[in-house]
């Protein structure tokens, strides 16, 4: 089955907007962009277009001098009570420990919603995570382990084909166009493609679209994880605004 991420996102936006409308003011989401890749521009465009659907306000700001900038330092400067993307070390540690009130990173929240909707239970499954990046690979591996999956993290130099053929669930965030091909997969695998990159002037995923024929569940790029992750980001922003309004301990 090919996942319709836009349909899932619409339902998240509906519940998020209903909550946002009960707040004293619309939550504001600010994105700091340090690169101008096609994938980044596409993601920002989606956020800008969908903010109103979530009852939120969105603003993109360009980092004037991204070269030589310490990305971790910038992320760690985000106050915990404003970190809707769960980018800071403090917010990520709360998530990693499963602490009370911890937010899920948007990609992980998207995975959760997609798996729940399609009755995918990670517990007891063999999961392969391609890439160990801060946005996809690292949080995906943490969440899958929290759900009881046996997780392998694959990076360049690993035997990708052998590891993927043994996996029941694959999450990819490598950002390498069509890295995963059908011959690497076993029948019935769940493939969550959260990788985005540019190929021939269009945004593509890590998995060749032909992989869908081997999968029991497949998220396309575009239209799969991306729209759901955007919706989950705005939902996180509303949750944080609710907490701030009520004076809840962060």
C-alpha atoms as an extended CHARMM CRD file, in Angstrom:
* protein
*
       250  EXT
         1         1  UNK       CA              0.0000000000        0.0000000000        0.0000000000  PROA      1               0.0000000000
         2         2  UNK       CA              1.2310000000        3.4730000000       -0.9110000000  PROA      2               0.0000000000
         3         3  UNK       CA              0.7100000000        5.9190000000        1.9480000000  PROA      3               0.0000000000
         4         4  UNK       CA             -1.2550000000        9.0830000000        1.2030000000  PROA      4               0.0000000000
         5         5  UNK       CA              0.5870000000       11.4910000000        3.4810000000  PROA      5               0.0000000000
         6         6  UNK       CA             -1.4740000000       14.4730000000        2.4360000000  PROA      6               0.0000000000
         7         7  UNK       CA             -4.6940000000       12.7980000000        3.5750000000  PROA      7               0.0000000000
         8         8  UNK       CA             -3.1740000000       11.9320000000        6.9530000000  PROA      8               0.0000000000
         9         9  UNK       CA             -1.8580000000       15.4860000000        7.2890000000  PROA      9               0.0000000000
        10        10  UNK       CA             -5.3060000000       16.9740000000        6.6720000000  PROA      10              0.0000000000
        11        11  UNK       CA             -6.7110000000       15.1300000000        9.6810000000  PROA      11              0.0000000000
        12        12  UNK       CA             -3.8430000000       16.3210000000       11.8780000000  PROA      12              0.0000000000
        13        13  UNK       CA             -4.3840000000       19.9030000000       10.7010000000  PROA      13              0.0000000000
        14        14  UNK       CA             -8.0750000000       19.6790000000       11.5630000000  PROA      14              0.0000000000
        15        15  UNK       CA             -7.4600000000       18.7030000000       15.1710000000  PROA      15              0.0000000000
        16        16  UNK       CA             -4.5300000000       21.1210000000       15.4760000000  PROA      16              0.0000000000
        17        17  UNK       CA             -6.5150000000       24.0860000000       14.1590000000  PROA      17              0.0000000000
        18        18  UNK       CA             -9.3640000000       23.3250000000       16.5630000000  PROA      18              0.0000000000
        19        19  UNK       CA             -6.9120000000       23.5090000000       19.4700000000  PROA      19              0.0000000000
        20        20  UNK       CA             -5.1550000000       26.6080000000       18.1080000000  PROA      20              0.0000000000
        21        21  UNK       CA             -8.4490000000       28.4840000000       17.8460000000  PROA      21              0.0000000000
        22        22  UNK       CA             -8.9470000000       28.1050000000       21.5870000000  PROA      22              0.0000000000
        23        23  UNK       CA             -5.6930000000       29.9350000000       22.3060000000  PROA      23              0.0000000000
        24        24  UNK       CA             -5.4300000000       33.7070000000       22.9840000000  PROA      24              0.0000000000
        25        25  UNK       CA             -3.3710000000       34.1470000000       19.8180000000  PROA      25              0.0000000000
        26        26  UNK       CA             -2.2280000000       31.9520000000       16.8910000000  PROA      26              0.0000000000
        27        27  UNK       CA              1.0450000000       30.1200000000       17.5630000000  PROA      27              0.0000000000
        28        28  UNK       CA              3.9240000000       31.4500000000       15.4710000000  PROA      28              0.0000000000
        29        29  UNK       CA              6.4790000000       29.1260000000       13.9170000000  PROA      29              0.0000000000
        30        30  UNK       CA              9.7750000000       30.6520000000       12.7630000000  PROA      30              0.0000000000
        31        31  UNK       CA             12.1370000000       28.6690000000       10.5260000000  PROA      31              0.0000000000
        32        32  UNK       CA             15.7850000000       29.6690000000       10.2250000000  PROA      32              0.0000000000
        33        33  UNK       CA             17.1160000000       28.5200000000        6.8520000000  PROA      33              0.0000000000
        34        34  UNK       CA             20.8380000000       28.3240000000        6.2190000000  PROA      34              0.0000000000
        35        35  UNK       CA             20.7590000000       26.6080000000        2.8340000000  PROA      35              0.0000000000
        36        36  UNK       CA             18.8500000000       27.0110000000       -0.4010000000  PROA      36              0.0000000000
        37        37  UNK       CA             18.6510000000       23.4580000000       -1.6960000000  PROA      37              0.0000000000
        38        38  UNK       CA             15.5990000000       22.4120000000       -3.6580000000  PROA      38              0.0000000000
        39        39  UNK       CA             14.5370000000       20.0960000000       -0.8220000000  PROA      39              0.0000000000
        40        40  UNK       CA             14.8340000000       22.9230000000        1.7290000000  PROA      40              0.0000000000
        41        41  UNK       CA             12.8940000000       25.3590000000       -0.4460000000  PROA      41              0.0000000000
        42        42  UNK       CA             10.1980000000       22.7490000000       -1.0000000000  PROA      42              0.0000000000
        43        43  UNK       CA              9.8780000000       22.0460000000        2.7270000000  PROA      43              0.0000000000
        44        44  UNK       CA              9.6430000000       25.7540000000        3.5850000000  PROA      44              0.0000000000
        45        45  UNK       CA              7.0540000000       26.2840000000        0.8590000000  PROA      45              0.0000000000
        46        46  UNK       CA              4.9030000000       23.4870000000        2.2830000000  PROA      46              0.0000000000
        47        47  UNK       CA              5.1770000000       24.9230000000        5.7980000000  PROA      47              0.0000000000
        48        48  UNK       CA              4.2210000000       28.3840000000        4.6040000000  PROA      48              0.0000000000
        49        49  UNK       CA              1.2300000000       27.0870000000        2.6670000000  PROA      49              0.0000000000
        50        50  UNK       CA             -0.0250000000       24.8120000000        5.4480000000  PROA      50              0.0000000000
        51        51  UNK       CA              0.3460000000       27.1490000000        8.4390000000  PROA      51              0.0000000000
        52        52  UNK       CA             -3.1400000000       28.5570000000        8.0200000000  PROA      52              0.0000000000
        53        53  UNK       CA             -4.5540000000       25.0210000000        7.9570000000  PROA      53              0.0000000000
        54        54  UNK       CA             -3.0980000000       24.5290000000       11.4230000000  PROA      54              0.0000000000
        55        55  UNK       CA             -4.3490000000       27.8590000000       12.7560000000  PROA      55              0.0000000000
        56        56  UNK       CA             -0.7570000000       29.0700000000       12.9970000000  PROA      56              0.0000000000
        57        57  UNK       CA              1.4900000000       31.7830000000       11.5990000000  PROA      57              0.0000000000
        58        58  UNK       CA              4.6900000000       30.8810000000        9.7720000000  PROA      58              0.0000000000
        59        59  UNK       CA              7.7680000000       32.9680000000        9.0650000000  PROA      59              0.0000000000
        60        60  UNK       CA             10.9670000000       31.9000000000        7.3010000000  PROA      60              0.0000000000
        61        61  UNK       CA             14.1550000000       33.7750000000        8.0920000000  PROA      61              0.0000000000
        62        62  UNK       CA             17.3990000000       33.3320000000        6.2230000000  PROA      62              0.0000000000
        63        63  UNK       CA             20.6500000000       32.9490000000        8.1350000000  PROA      63              0.0000000000
        64        64  UNK       CA             22.8490000000       35.5710000000        6.5420000000  PROA      64              0.0000000000
        65        65  UNK       CA             26.1630000000       33.8200000000        7.1190000000  PROA      65              0.0000000000
        66        66  UNK       CA             25.6300000000       30.0490000000        7.4400000000  PROA      66              0.0000000000
        67        67  UNK       CA             29.1810000000       29.1380000000        6.4460000000  PROA      67              0.0000000000
        68        68  UNK       CA             31.2720000000       28.2840000000        9.4800000000  PROA      68              0.0000000000
        69        69  UNK       CA             28.1970000000       28.3950000000       11.7080000000  PROA      69              0.0000000000
        70        70  UNK       CA             28.0020000000       25.7740000000       14.4350000000  PROA      70              0.0000000000
        71        71  UNK       CA             24.6720000000       24.0940000000       13.7280000000  PROA      71              0.0000000000
        72        72  UNK       CA             24.5710000000       22.3770000000       17.1270000000  PROA      72              0.0000000000
        73        73  UNK       CA             25.2040000000       25.6750000000       18.9080000000  PROA      73              0.0000000000
        74        74  UNK       CA             22.3050000000       27.2780000000       17.0620000000  PROA      74              0.0000000000
        75        75  UNK       CA             19.9640000000       24.3690000000       17.8090000000  PROA      75              0.0000000000
        76        76  UNK       CA             20.9480000000       24.3310000000       21.4740000000  PROA      76              0.0000000000
        77        77  UNK       CA             20.1160000000       28.0280000000       21.7470000000  PROA      77              0.0000000000
        78        78  UNK       CA             16.4330000000       27.2590000000       21.1100000000  PROA      78              0.0000000000
        79        79  UNK       CA             14.5290000000       27.4940000000       24.4280000000  PROA      79              0.0000000000
        80        80  UNK       CA             12.9680000000       24.1950000000       25.4520000000  PROA      80              0.0000000000
        81        81  UNK       CA              9.5230000000       25.7840000000       25.5940000000  PROA      81              0.0000000000
        82        82  UNK       CA              9.8360000000       26.9260000000       21.9610000000  PROA      82              0.0000000000
        83        83  UNK       CA             11.5250000000       23.8980000000       20.4060000000  PROA      83              0.0000000000
        84        84  UNK       CA              8.6810000000       22.4910000000       18.2870000000  PROA      84              0.0000000000
        85        85  UNK       CA             11.1470000000       20.7180000000       15.9950000000  PROA      85              0.0000000000
        86        86  UNK       CA             12.9300000000       19.0330000000       18.9540000000  PROA      86              0.0000000000
        87        87  UNK       CA             16.2960000000       20.1680000000       17.6400000000  PROA      87              0.0000000000
        88        88  UNK       CA             18.0930000000       21.1700000000       20.8430000000  PROA      88              0.0000000000
        89        89  UNK       CA             20.0660000000       18.7180000000       22.9350000000  PROA      89              0.0000000000
        90        90  UNK       CA             17.7820000000       19.3930000000       25.9120000000  PROA      90              0.0000000000
        91        91  UNK       CA             14.5890000000       18.6350000000       23.9600000000  PROA      91              0.0000000000
        92        92  UNK       CA             16.1480000000       15.6010000000       22.2920000000  PROA      92              0.0000000000
        93        93  UNK       CA             17.2760000000       14.1610000000       25.6300000000  PROA      93              0.0000000000
        94        94  UNK       CA             13.7410000000       14.4350000000       27.0090000000  PROA      94              0.0000000000
        95        95  UNK       CA             12.4970000000       12.5220000000       23.9790000000  PROA      95              0.0000000000
        96        96  UNK       CA             15.3140000000        9.9730000000       24.1890000000  PROA      96              0.0000000000
        97        97  UNK       CA             14.5480000000        9.2560000000       27.8420000000  PROA      97              0.0000000000
        98        98  UNK       CA             10.7970000000        9.1380000000       27.2520000000  PROA      98              0.0000000000
        99        99  UNK       CA             10.3680000000       11.8630000000       29.8560000000  PROA      99              0.0000000000
       100       100  UNK       CA              6.9440000000       13.1790000000       30.8070000000  PROA      100             0.0000000000
       101       101  UNK       CA              5.8640000000       15.9090000000       28.4190000000  PROA      101             0.0000000000
       102       102  UNK       CA              8.5630000000       15.1180000000       25.8510000000  PROA      102             0.0000000000
       103       103  UNK       CA              7.6220000000       16.0320000000       22.3000000000  PROA      103             0.0000000000
       104       104  UNK       CA              8.3150000000       13.7020000000       19.4050000000  PROA      104             0.0000000000
       105       105  UNK       CA             10.4730000000       15.1230000000       16.6030000000  PROA      105             0.0000000000
       106       106  UNK       CA              8.1220000000       15.7950000000       13.6610000000  PROA      106             0.0000000000
       107       107  UNK       CA              9.4810000000       12.9640000000       11.4890000000  PROA      107             0.0000000000
       108       108  UNK       CA              9.0620000000       10.5290000000       14.3800000000  PROA      108             0.0000000000
       109       109  UNK       CA              5.5460000000       11.7850000000       15.0790000000  PROA      109             0.0000000000
       110       110  UNK       CA              4.7920000000       11.2400000000       11.3890000000  PROA      110             0.0000000000
       111       111  UNK       CA              6.1340000000        7.6900000000       11.6130000000  PROA      111             0.0000000000
       112       112  UNK       CA              3.9990000000        7.0660000000       14.6900000000  PROA      112             0.0000000000
       113       113  UNK       CA              0.8360000000        8.2930000000       12.9870000000  PROA      113             0.0000000000
       114       114  UNK       CA              1.5100000000        6.3900000000        9.7580000000  PROA      114             0.0000000000
       115       115  UNK       CA              2.2670000000        3.1720000000       11.6370000000  PROA      115             0.0000000000
       116       116  UNK       CA             -0.7860000000        3.5390000000       13.8690000000  PROA      116             0.0000000000
       117       117  UNK       CA             -3.1190000000        4.2100000000       10.9540000000  PROA      117             0.0000000000
       118       118  UNK       CA             -1.8840000000        1.1600000000        9.0550000000  PROA      118             0.0000000000
       119       119  UNK       CA             -1.5870000000       -1.1580000000       12.0710000000  PROA      119             0.0000000000
       120       120  UNK       CA              2.1910000000       -1.4920000000       11.9050000000  PROA      120             0.0000000000
       121       121  UNK       CA              3.5430000000       -2.7310000000       15.2450000000  PROA      121             0.0000000000
       122       122  UNK       CA              7.3450000000       -2.2720000000       15.5660000000  PROA      122             0.0000000000
       123       123  UNK       CA              7.5800000000       -4.4690000000       18.6780000000  PROA      123             0.0000000000
       124       124  UNK       CA              9.5770000000       -7.6060000000       17.9760000000  PROA      124             0.0000000000
       125       125  UNK       CA             10.3760000000       -6.5540000000       14.4020000000  PROA      125             0.0000000000
       126       126  UNK       CA             13.7860000000       -6.1650000000       12.7700000000  PROA      126             0.0000000000
       127       127  UNK       CA             14.2020000000       -2.5300000000       11.7720000000  PROA      127             0.0000000000
       128       128  UNK       CA             16.9110000000       -1.0000000000        9.6030000000  PROA      128             0.0000000000
       129       129  UNK       CA             17.5300000000        2.7460000000        9.7450000000  PROA      129             0.0000000000
       130       130  UNK       CA             19.5290000000        4.1360000000        6.8280000000  PROA      130             0.0000000000
       131       131  UNK       CA             21.5350000000        7.1420000000        7.9600000000  PROA      131             0.0000000000
       132       132  UNK       CA             22.1330000000        8.5030000000       11.4530000000  PROA      132             0.0000000000
       133       133  UNK       CA             21.3550000000       12.1790000000       10.9360000000  PROA      133             0.0000000000
       134       134  UNK       CA             19.8870000000       14.4310000000       13.6180000000  PROA      134             0.0000000000
       135       135  UNK       CA             16.6210000000       14.9990000000       11.7440000000  PROA      135             0.0000000000
       136       136  UNK       CA             15.7080000000       11.4530000000       10.6610000000  PROA      136             0.0000000000
       137       137  UNK       CA             18.0890000000        8.6010000000       11.4040000000  PROA      137             0.0000000000
       138       138  UNK       CA             18.9150000000        9.2850000000       15.0340000000  PROA      138             0.0000000000
       139       139  UNK       CA             15.3750000000       10.0150000000       16.2860000000  PROA      139             0.0000000000
       140       140  UNK       CA             13.8760000000        7.2260000000       14.1530000000  PROA      140             0.0000000000
       141       141  UNK       CA             16.2390000000        4.6800000000       15.7030000000  PROA      141             0.0000000000
       142       142  UNK       CA             15.4420000000        5.9430000000       19.2100000000  PROA      142             0.0000000000
       143       143  UNK       CA             11.6850000000        5.6950000000       18.6500000000  PROA      143             0.0000000000
       144       144  UNK       CA             11.8210000000        2.2420000000       17.0760000000  PROA      144             0.0000000000
       145       145  UNK       CA             13.8300000000        0.9480000000       20.0330000000  PROA      145             0.0000000000
       146       146  UNK       CA             11.3280000000        2.5410000000       22.4020000000  PROA      146             0.0000000000
       147       147  UNK       CA              8.6170000000        0.5750000000       20.5950000000  PROA      147             0.0000000000
       148       148  UNK       CA             10.4890000000       -2.6900000000       21.0810000000  PROA      148             0.0000000000
       149       149  UNK       CA             12.0740000000       -3.1520000000       17.6600000000  PROA      149             0.0000000000
       150       150  UNK       CA             15.5320000000       -4.6300000000       17.0800000000  PROA      150             0.0000000000
       151       151  UNK       CA             17.2800000000       -1.7420000000       15.3200000000  PROA      151             0.0000000000
       152       152  UNK       CA             20.2970000000       -1.6490000000       13.0240000000  PROA      152             0.0000000000
       153       153  UNK       CA             21.6710000000        1.7270000000       11.9190000000  PROA      153             0.0000000000
       154       154  UNK       CA             23.2590000000        1.6390000000        8.4690000000  PROA      154             0.0000000000
       155       155  UNK       CA             25.7480000000        4.1580000000        7.1350000000  PROA      155             0.0000000000
       156       156  UNK       CA             28.0930000000        4.3670000000        4.1640000000  PROA      156             0.0000000000
       157       157  UNK       CA             30.3780000000        1.3550000000        4.0370000000  PROA      157             0.0000000000
       158       158  UNK       CA             27.8090000000       -1.0370000000        5.4680000000  PROA      158             0.0000000000
       159       159  UNK       CA             26.4350000000       -3.9330000000        3.4350000000  PROA      159             0.0000000000
       160       160  UNK       CA             23.1620000000       -2.2070000000        2.6720000000  PROA      160             0.0000000000
       161       161  UNK       CA             21.5980000000       -4.9540000000        0.5660000000  PROA      161             0.0000000000
       162       162  UNK       CA             22.0560000000       -7.7340000000        3.1130000000  PROA      162             0.0000000000
       163       163  UNK       CA             20.8050000000       -5.6230000000        6.0180000000  PROA      163             0.0000000000
       164       164  UNK       CA             17.7510000000       -4.3620000000        4.1540000000  PROA      164             0.0000000000
       165       165  UNK       CA             16.7490000000       -7.8230000000        2.9460000000  PROA      165             0.0000000000
       166       166  UNK       CA             16.6590000000       -8.9650000000        6.5830000000  PROA      166             0.0000000000
       167       167  UNK       CA             14.5200000000       -6.0310000000        7.7600000000  PROA      167             0.0000000000
       168       168  UNK       CA             10.7900000000       -6.0230000000        8.4700000000  PROA      168             0.0000000000
       169       169  UNK       CA             10.7620000000       -2.2150000000        8.7370000000  PROA      169             0.0000000000
       170       170  UNK       CA             13.0640000000        0.2080000000        6.9380000000  PROA      170             0.0000000000
       171       171  UNK       CA             13.3370000000        3.9180000000        7.6680000000  PROA      171             0.0000000000
       172       172  UNK       CA             15.5950000000        5.8800000000        5.3600000000  PROA      172             0.0000000000
       173       173  UNK       CA             16.9340000000        9.3920000000        5.8220000000  PROA      173             0.0000000000
       174       174  UNK       CA             20.1590000000        9.2420000000        3.8540000000  PROA      174             0.0000000000
       175       175  UNK       CA             19.2720000000       11.9610000000        1.3440000000  PROA      175             0.0000000000
       176       176  UNK       CA             20.6860000000        9.8630000000       -1.5000000000  PROA      176             0.0000000000
       177       177  UNK       CA             18.4880000000        9.6640000000       -4.6210000000  PROA      177             0.0000000000
       178       178  UNK       CA             17.0760000000        6.1880000000       -5.2810000000  PROA      178             0.0000000000
       179       179  UNK       CA             19.6420000000        4.5460000000       -3.0190000000  PROA      179             0.0000000000
       180       180  UNK       CA             17.2190000000        1.7110000000       -2.2360000000  PROA      180             0.0000000000
       181       181  UNK       CA             16.0690000000       -0.5210000000       -5.0830000000  PROA      181             0.0000000000
       182       182  UNK       CA             13.5190000000       -3.3600000000       -5.1840000000  PROA      182             0.0000000000
       183       183  UNK       CA             16.1600000000       -6.0990000000       -5.3520000000  PROA      183             0.0000000000
       184       184  UNK       CA             17.3550000000       -5.0570000000       -1.8710000000  PROA      184             0.0000000000
       185       185  UNK       CA             13.9720000000       -5.7310000000       -0.2500000000  PROA      185             0.0000000000
       186       186  UNK       CA             12.0600000000       -8.7590000000        0.9090000000  PROA      186             0.0000000000
       187       187  UNK       CA              8.3940000000       -9.1110000000        0.1010000000  PROA      187             0.0000000000
       188       188  UNK       CA              6.0480000000       -7.3590000000        2.5060000000  PROA      188             0.0000000000
       189       189  UNK       CA              8.5570000000       -4.9780000000        4.0770000000  PROA      189             0.0000000000
       190       190  UNK       CA              7.3950000000       -1.6530000000        5.5320000000  PROA      190             0.0000000000
       191       191  UNK       CA              9.4620000000        1.1010000000        3.9010000000  PROA      191             0.0000000000
       192       192  UNK       CA              9.2650000000        4.6060000000        5.3460000000  PROA      192             0.0000000000
       193       193  UNK       CA             11.2350000000        6.9130000000        3.0780000000  PROA      193             0.0000000000
       194       194  UNK       CA             12.0360000000       10.1510000000        4.8960000000  PROA      194             0.0000000000
       195       195  UNK       CA             15.0030000000       11.0710000000        2.7330000000  PROA      195             0.0000000000
       196       196  UNK       CA             14.8020000000       14.0350000000        0.3760000000  PROA      196             0.0000000000
       197       197  UNK       CA             17.2720000000       15.2730000000       -2.1910000000  PROA      197             0.0000000000
       198       198  UNK       CA             17.3900000000       16.7760000000       -5.6500000000  PROA      198             0.0000000000
       199       199  UNK       CA             17.6670000000       14.7700000000       -8.8420000000  PROA      199             0.0000000000
       200       200  UNK       CA             17.0980000000       16.2940000000      -12.2650000000  PROA      200             0.0000000000
       201       201  UNK       CA             15.5340000000       19.3970000000      -10.7600000000  PROA      201             0.0000000000
       202       202  UNK       CA             12.9050000000       17.5440000000       -8.7290000000  PROA      202             0.0000000000
       203       203  UNK       CA             12.6830000000       16.3810000000       -5.1200000000  PROA      203             0.0000000000
       204       204  UNK       CA             13.1070000000       12.6180000000       -4.7940000000  PROA      204             0.0000000000
       205       205  UNK       CA             13.4480000000       10.1130000000       -1.9960000000  PROA      205             0.0000000000
       206       206  UNK       CA             16.0150000000        7.5200000000       -1.0340000000  PROA      206             0.0000000000
       207       207  UNK       CA             13.8640000000        4.7060000000       -2.4250000000  PROA      207             0.0000000000
       208       208  UNK       CA             13.2050000000        4.0260000000       -6.0660000000  PROA      208             0.0000000000
       209       209  UNK       CA              9.4200000000        4.3270000000       -6.5630000000  PROA      209             0.0000000000
       210       210  UNK       CA              9.4700000000        0.7810000000       -7.9700000000  PROA      210             0.0000000000
       211       211  UNK       CA             10.1230000000       -0.4210000000       -4.4130000000  PROA      211             0.0000000000
       212       212  UNK       CA              6.4090000000        0.0020000000       -3.7430000000  PROA      212             0.0000000000
       213       213  UNK       CA              5.7360000000       -3.2760000000       -5.5430000000  PROA      213             0.0000000000
       214       214  UNK       CA              7.6730000000       -5.2030000000       -2.8710000000  PROA      214             0.0000000000
       215       215  UNK       CA              6.2880000000       -3.3560000000        0.1530000000  PROA      215             0.0000000000
       216       216  UNK       CA              3.2520000000       -3.9330000000        2.3360000000  PROA      216             0.0000000000
       217       217  UNK       CA              3.5230000000       -0.2180000000        3.1500000000  PROA      217             0.0000000000
       218       218  UNK       CA              5.4830000000        2.4170000000        1.2190000000  PROA      218             0.0000000000
       219       219  UNK       CA              5.7710000000        6.1840000000        1.7110000000  PROA      219             0.0000000000
       220       220  UNK       CA              6.4560000000        8.0400000000       -1.5530000000  PROA      220             0.0000000000
       221       221  UNK       CA              8.5130000000       11.1900000000       -1.9550000000  PROA      221             0.0000000000
       222       222  UNK       CA              6.9380000000       13.6470000000       -2.3160000000  PROA      222             0.0000000000
       223       223  UNK       CA              3.5800000000       13.1070000000       -0.6630000000  PROA      223             0.0000000000
       224       224  UNK       CA              4.4610000000       10.5950000000        2.0360000000  PROA      224             0.0000000000
       225       225  UNK       CA              6.2520000000       11.4120000000        5.2800000000  PROA      225             0.0000000000
       226       226  UNK       CA              6.8410000000       15.0830000000        4.4150000000  PROA      226             0.0000000000
       227       227  UNK       CA              3.2700000000       16.4160000000        4.6460000000  PROA      227             0.0000000000
       228       228  UNK       CA              2.6550000000       14.4570000000        7.8470000000  PROA      228             0.0000000000
       229       229  UNK       CA              5.8670000000       15.7380000000        9.4470000000  PROA      229             0.0000000000
       230       230  UNK       CA              4.8860000000       19.3390000000        8.6150000000  PROA      230             0.0000000000
       231       231  UNK       CA              1.4820000000       18.8080000000       10.2270000000  PROA      231             0.0000000000
       232       232  UNK       CA              3.1320000000       17.2790000000       13.3020000000  PROA      232             0.0000000000
       233       233  UNK       CA              5.5030000000       20.2620000000       13.5860000000  PROA      233             0.0000000000
       234       234  UNK       CA              2.5490000000       22.6440000000       13.7990000000  PROA      234             0.0000000000
       235       235  UNK       CA              0.8330000000       20.3300000000       16.2670000000  PROA      235             0.0000000000
       236       236  UNK       CA              3.9490000000       20.4990000000       18.4530000000  PROA      236             0.0000000000
       237       237  UNK       CA              3.8810000000       24.2960000000       18.2070000000  PROA      237             0.0000000000
       238       238  UNK       CA              0.2760000000       24.3580000000       19.3920000000  PROA      238             0.0000000000
       239       239  UNK       CA              1.0920000000       22.0060000000       22.2800000000  PROA      239             0.0000000000
       240       240  UNK       CA              3.9470000000       24.2640000000       23.4180000000  PROA      240             0.0000000000
       241       241  UNK       CA              1.7480000000       27.3620000000       23.1400000000  PROA      241             0.0000000000
       242       242  UNK       CA             -0.9390000000       25.6530000000       25.2060000000  PROA      242             0.0000000000
       243       243  UNK       CA              1.6130000000       24.8540000000       27.8900000000  PROA      243             0.0000000000
       244       244  UNK       CA              2.9070000000       28.4050000000       27.9080000000  PROA      244             0.0000000000
       245       245  UNK       CA             -0.6110000000       29.8030000000       28.1820000000  PROA      245             0.0000000000
       246       246  UNK       CA             -1.4570000000       27.5240000000       31.1000000000  PROA      246             0.0000000000
       247       247  UNK       CA              1.9060000000       27.9940000000       32.7850000000  PROA      247             0.0000000000
       248       248  UNK       CA              2.6850000000       24.2860000000       32.6680000000  PROA      248             0.0000000000
       249       249  UNK       CA              6.1890000000       23.2760000000       33.7120000000  PROA      249             0.0000000000
       250       250  UNK       CA              8.2970000000       22.7310000000       30.5970000000  PROA      250             0.0000000000
